[in-house]
């Protein structure tokens, strides 16, 4: 099974190996892997750490709001030889990457910007890989890339990959998992759900229970729920998951009641109120009920405004292209994603400008 282009994998391995090889052993410092905190990012970080086979540390950039200013200060202060970014939109922060590369080497795997983007501006200390073929092409999950990067894979890694791809809706595309028994799949989906939910509610950017759990489980090569219950991280993830599911249940009841009152909507954009950032989960849940529409859910969270957009399975609107069109039109803080799922963030005065533009685009069918 090879999904990532062999040439791109070789380029990646060569960059990583040459970077590590050129550092004298006496000066060896840990490689730092900065990752997105959802299931795809966590599993990708695990695969990357295993591939390195050298001292590596993990850094969770305070997601889902991406506090890159704090992250840059933290990373720069560590004086690291190699920083790896996985599954996050750093393509829009070239100055940050330039500053970090002045202190060490930077490797980036990102799949949010459509098109193969590897222009490092002639900076040989930066390697940027984004294997999306074209605007409507397949956006390869970071965990799938991490799996392909590994040269030796065990049954445990196969289970980790299943968990990551479950949250990315990639399972049906890969025959590798046909040998799994139905009960195995259900167990892995259950664990994946807990790992995926955890990043929506935590605040500490340096401690992440989800990745800690995967690393601990790997030491014993176990991914059975009963065995995982011995780890305190799993109990914490279970509590977070239950909290979020209960909150999501009641939010969906109210939203569905409101949506039923709409007459032949061209799109659905609704507000929620919650202490956790649940707009993405809610939008993902609702898109299955409205296969021909774009569903947008927005909320105020941590003093900022967030909108998550999803399209139904029969909808062809490129959400990433639509959100990227906001840049330059209004002062959003972040914005981007994939053709089928995208999001943007802004301060209050600019958020509603951006939301109005999204509604105008959707109403006119100009995207």
Secondary structure, 3 states (H helix, E strand, C coil): CCCCCHHHHHHHHHHHHHHHHCCCHHHCCCEEEEECCCHHHHHHHHHHHHHHCCCEEEEECCCCCCCHHHHHHHHHHCCCCEEEEECCCHHHCHHHHHHHHCCCEEEEECCCCCCCCCCCCCCCCEEEECCCCCCCCCCCCHHHHHHHHCCCCCHHHHHHHHHHHHHCCCHHHCHHHHHCCHHHHHHHHHHHHHHHHHHHCCCCCCCCHHHHHHHHHHHHCCCCHHHHCCCHHHHHHHHHHHHHHHHHHHHHHHHHHHHCCCCCCCCEEEECCCCCCCHHHHHHHHHCCCCCCEEEEEEEECCEEEEEEEECCCCCCCHHHHHHCCECCECCCEEEEECCEEEEEECHHHHHHHHHHHHHHHHHCCC
